[in-house]
Amino acid sequence: MTEQLTHWTETFSGWISFPLIFMLLGAGIFVTVSLRWIQFRKLKHSFDVVSGKYDDPDDEGDVTHFQALSAALSATIGIGNIAGVALAVRLGGPGALFWMWITALFGMALKYAECSLSHYYRVINEDGSASGGPMYYIQRGLGEKWKPLAVAFATFAVICSFCTGNMNQANTIAQTFTTYNIPLWASGAAIASLVGLVIIGGIKRIAAVASRLVPTMAVLYVGSALIVLFYNYDAILPSIKLIVTQAFNPEAKWGGVLVVMMWGIRRGLYSNEAGQGSAPIAHAAAKTKESIREGAVALMGPFIDTLVVCTMTGLVILTTGVLDSTDLTGAQLTREAFTMGFTFAPEIGTFIVNASVLLFAYTTMVAWSYYGDRSIEYLMGPQAVKPYRWVYVFFNFLGAILPLAFVWNFGDIALSLMTIPNLIAVILLTGTLKKLTKDYFSRKHITFQEKLLAKQ
């Protein structure tokens, strides 16, 4: 029975993911053109907002701009940045990385759109906390007749939180640490406890932890990758040239251009999560009166996730030559690349990848618990949030000790099915988004420090 379910879900997951790739890319292009390449025109403003120049502690919301971005990135920067990139480069060739870059550029605009709308249509609860996400801008933006679509999104988001965002991540950590002879149950108990300590406190504790862990893990991983590239500096330019040329003229062993495009676009879209509707839930909690300002923060997500972190993984694999010297794939290929890259201390390279797997997966589990609890609150009310969090912790333990082929496939299906309602809403609300964008950037905005000086 289990084998039949695994086969069926794997088939259905593959079937639904193919058209979804074109839907995501098409939506990204549509939003980019509609907003006149907002991701390039306003990138500097994004950095200004993230730096805290406009943070006002008196604004409604739960977290700062930086904390909201960190919470979203903690879910986005995950195993896909380590294993997914390696898989794309192995099966699609070096050119797949080029198409990942393309998806990131269009994904920046799509992330701006969905997160601006999420903040604009959010609700402030009686306790002062914020709730937002696609389910809210579907119902409040498109109208009550669209509520079934909002319910569908929230339902699939809850399912996805247990599968892709939780059990699968716990399983990856537990399997990784069997190399240190740590039993699966021990890893599961430790992981569940650490996750529970954070998520029971809600978004404020999640954001506080994420704002510390995300920069730490990014610096650890990217910094280590730069060390490897420093020792292989002579291979950097040839590798970049290989990425570009193989994107349009791949070697026979990687198939045609369409195959390379599909691997790069698919891994890029699933890596930065633009259009999937998860990140808007985190960005809706930001302390600001300006929804477009939070959208400007959100567009940095694909930039950091794909153009920085994924690129580092790809370049380390190519410059160290492991793609040709070994048949490994996934996280094992990335681990081998870092091990070889640290020629002066190979064990350091191995440790860095293992530690990154732990941090990336842990922060993903923590962030997805918030996506799930906002979705369950929408479906069943605030009284369902605490029970959901405890069940989430229990499933975290189960994920570490059970074989998860079926859960992986089921989670991918749920992720695909929550993406479709979100894309429909974003496209239909683009007119509203254009008006909000025009209004925001037509006004002069003063920093919080300028506000304080004006009051004195």
Beta strands, then each sheet from edge to edge (+ up, - down):
strand 1: 123-124
strand 2: 130-131
sheet 1: 1+ 2-
end
